[in-house]
Amino acid sequence: MTEISVDLDNRDKNTALIRLILAFPVLVFLGSFSNFADEAMGIAGGILFLPTILALLFRNKYPSYVLAFNKAFLELSNRVTIYVLVLTDSYPSIESNEKVRLIYPEIDGGKKLSPWLPLVKWFLAIPLYIVGFLYGIYGLALTLVAWFSVVRTGTYPEDKAEEVVKVIAFWNRIYGYAFLLVTDKYPSLSLN
């Protein structure tokens, strides 16, 4: 589950105009976690994918320190995303904060993940990538409309914010299933 705190009123019109420029340092910081930028694994960014697969495959256990890192990395990525998409004026903190909170299904406590399914989840998620790409275009179109509203009136339309947050949550479900491997349950193709 994804919880994102959005700023709707009293928005900073000036920073909305140059948001990508302002976000550049934290984008470089975020990108520094990816060791595979020129390879296929670059898609997953800095997520620890291979250690998770190996641990699940050979030990049938998800290492808690890997889960903590992946969760922190995805939360940071989401804080940068909501800043770039003008959902908030708060500069993305590199530390955990109340703007973005991700809640994963409980992995420990008797619930076991399939040791073999992680080998093919990325492939099974192909329909999710296609639908997610279309949702991404939808979210960017809504962001463009909302950006004009922020620049003109200083407010972010609530209906647009809800839909953009749903698109971000959709992609978080894909990451949770296909890359973070925190669940074996196939995500819904809907935004809800």
C-alpha positions as CSV (number, residue, x, y, z in Angstrom):
1,M,0.0,0.0,0.0
2,T,1.2,3.5,-0.8
3,E,0.4,6.5,1.3
4,I,1.4,9.9,-0.2
5,S,0.8,13.3,1.4
6,V,-0.1,15.9,-1.3
7,D,0.0,19.6,-0.9
8,L,-3.1,21.1,-2.6
9,D,-3.2,24.8,-1.6
10,N,-0.8,27.6,-1.1
11,R,1.7,26.2,-3.6
12,D,5.0,27.8,-4.6
13,K,4.4,29.0,-8.1
14,N,8.1,29.9,-8.7
15,T,9.6,26.5,-7.9
16,A,7.0,24.7,-9.9
17,L,8.4,26.4,-13.0
18,I,11.9,25.0,-12.5
19,R,11.1,21.7,-10.6
20,L,13.4,19.5,-12.7
21,I,16.3,21.8,-12.3
22,L,15.8,21.9,-8.5
23,A,15.5,18.1,-8.3
24,F,18.7,17.5,-10.2
25,P,21.0,17.0,-7.1
26,V,18.6,14.5,-5.5
27,L,18.1,12.7,-8.9
28,V,21.9,12.3,-9.1
29,F,21.9,11.0,-5.5
30,L,19.2,8.5,-6.4
31,G,20.9,7.5,-9.6
32,S,24.1,6.8,-7.7
33,F,22.6,3.6,-6.3
34,S,22.4,2.0,-9.7
35,N,25.5,0.0,-10.6
36,F,23.9,-1.4,-13.7
37,A,22.8,1.8,-15.5
38,D,24.0,0.5,-18.9
39,E,22.6,-3.0,-18.5
40,A,19.2,-4.6,-18.4
41,M,19.1,-4.4,-14.6
42,G,19.3,-0.6,-14.9
43,I,15.5,-0.6,-15.2
44,A,15.3,-1.7,-11.5
45,G,17.7,1.1,-10.5
46,G,19.3,0.5,-7.1
47,I,16.9,-2.1,-5.9
48,L,18.7,-5.2,-4.6
49,F,17.1,-7.7,-6.9
50,L,19.7,-10.5,-7.4
51,P,20.5,-11.0,-3.6
52,T,16.7,-11.4,-3.0
53,I,16.3,-13.9,-5.8
54,L,19.3,-15.9,-4.5
55,A,18.1,-15.8,-0.9
56,L,14.6,-16.9,-1.8
57,L,15.9,-19.6,-4.2
58,F,18.5,-21.2,-1.9
59,R,17.3,-20.3,1.6
60,N,13.6,-19.7,1.0
61,K,14.0,-16.5,3.2
62,Y,13.8,-12.8,2.4
63,P,16.7,-11.1,4.2
64,S,15.4,-8.4,6.5
65,Y,18.3,-6.0,5.7
66,V,17.6,-6.3,2.0
67,L,13.9,-5.6,2.5
68,A,14.8,-2.6,4.7
69,F,17.1,-1.2,2.0
70,N,14.6,-1.8,-0.9
71,K,11.8,-0.2,1.1
72,A,13.9,2.9,1.9
73,F,15.1,3.1,-1.7
74,L,11.6,2.9,-3.1
75,E,10.4,5.5,-0.6
76,L,13.2,7.9,-1.6
77,S,12.3,7.3,-5.2
78,N,8.7,8.1,-4.5
79,R,9.6,11.3,-2.6
80,V,11.6,12.4,-5.6
81,T,8.7,11.5,-8.0
82,I,6.1,13.4,-6.0
83,Y,8.4,16.5,-5.9
84,V,9.1,16.3,-9.7
85,L,5.4,15.8,-10.5
86,V,4.6,18.9,-8.4
87,L,2.5,17.0,-5.9
88,T,4.4,18.7,-3.1
89,D,6.7,21.7,-2.6
90,S,8.8,19.9,0.1
91,Y,12.2,19.1,-1.3
92,P,12.7,15.3,-1.2
93,S,14.4,14.3,2.0
94,I,17.0,11.6,1.8
95,E,15.7,10.4,5.2
96,S,12.4,8.8,5.8
97,N,9.5,11.3,6.3
98,E,5.8,11.6,6.5
99,K,5.3,12.6,2.8
100,V,5.6,9.0,1.6
101,R,4.9,5.7,3.4
102,L,5.0,2.3,1.8
103,I,3.4,-0.7,3.6
104,Y,4.4,-4.1,2.5
105,P,2.7,-7.4,3.2
106,E,4.1,-9.2,6.2
107,I,6.8,-11.5,4.9
108,D,8.0,-13.1,8.2
109,G,5.7,-14.9,10.6
110,G,5.0,-18.1,8.7
111,K,4.1,-16.7,5.3
112,K,6.5,-18.1,2.8
113,L,7.2,-16.8,-0.6
114,S,7.6,-19.1,-3.5
115,P,11.3,-19.9,-4.1
116,W,10.9,-20.4,-7.8
117,L,8.4,-17.7,-8.8
118,P,11.0,-14.9,-8.5
119,L,12.8,-16.3,-11.5
120,V,9.8,-15.5,-13.7
121,K,7.9,-12.7,-12.0
122,W,9.6,-10.1,-14.2
123,F,8.3,-11.9,-17.2
124,L,4.8,-12.5,-15.8
125,A,4.6,-8.8,-15.2
126,I,4.8,-7.8,-18.9
127,P,1.1,-7.0,-19.1
128,L,1.5,-4.9,-16.0
129,Y,4.3,-2.9,-17.7
130,I,2.2,-2.3,-20.7
131,V,-0.8,-1.1,-18.7
132,G,1.5,0.8,-16.4
133,F,3.0,2.6,-19.4
134,L,-0.4,3.7,-20.5
135,Y,-1.2,4.8,-16.9
136,G,2.1,6.7,-16.9
137,I,1.0,8.7,-19.9
138,Y,-2.3,9.4,-18.2
139,G,-0.5,10.5,-15.1
140,L,1.8,12.8,-17.0
141,A,-1.1,14.4,-18.8
142,L,-2.8,15.0,-15.5
143,T,0.4,16.4,-14.1
144,L,0.7,18.8,-17.0
145,V,-2.8,20.1,-16.4
146,A,-2.1,20.4,-12.7
147,W,1.2,22.1,-13.3
148,F,-0.6,24.9,-15.2
149,S,-3.0,25.2,-12.3
150,V,-0.2,25.4,-9.8
151,V,1.6,28.1,-11.8
152,R,-1.5,30.1,-12.5
153,T,-3.5,29.8,-9.2
154,G,-1.2,28.2,-6.7
155,T,-3.5,25.2,-6.2
156,Y,-3.2,21.5,-7.3
157,P,-6.6,20.1,-8.3
158,E,-7.6,17.4,-5.8
159,D,-9.1,15.1,-8.5
160,K,-5.9,15.2,-10.5
161,A,-3.8,14.6,-7.4
162,E,-5.8,11.5,-6.5
163,E,-5.3,10.0,-10.0
164,V,-1.6,10.7,-10.1
165,V,-1.1,9.1,-6.7
166,K,-3.1,6.1,-8.0
167,V,-0.6,5.8,-10.9
168,I,2.3,6.0,-8.5
169,A,0.7,3.3,-6.3
170,F,0.2,1.1,-9.3
171,W,3.9,1.3,-10.2
172,N,4.8,0.5,-6.6
173,R,2.6,-2.6,-6.7
174,I,4.5,-3.7,-9.9
175,Y,7.9,-3.0,-8.2
176,G,6.7,-4.9,-5.1
177,Y,5.7,-7.9,-7.2
178,A,8.3,-8.1,-10.0
179,F,11.4,-6.5,-8.4
180,L,11.2,-6.3,-4.7
181,L,9.5,-9.7,-4.6
182,V,7.6,-9.0,-1.4
183,T,4.5,-10.8,-2.6
184,D,3.5,-13.7,-4.9
185,K,0.0,-12.2,-5.4
186,Y,-0.3,-10.8,-9.0
187,P,-1.3,-7.1,-8.8
188,S,-4.6,-5.9,-10.3
189,L,-4.5,-4.1,-13.6
190,S,-6.8,-1.4,-12.3
191,L,-5.7,1.8,-10.6
192,N,-7.8,1.1,-7.5
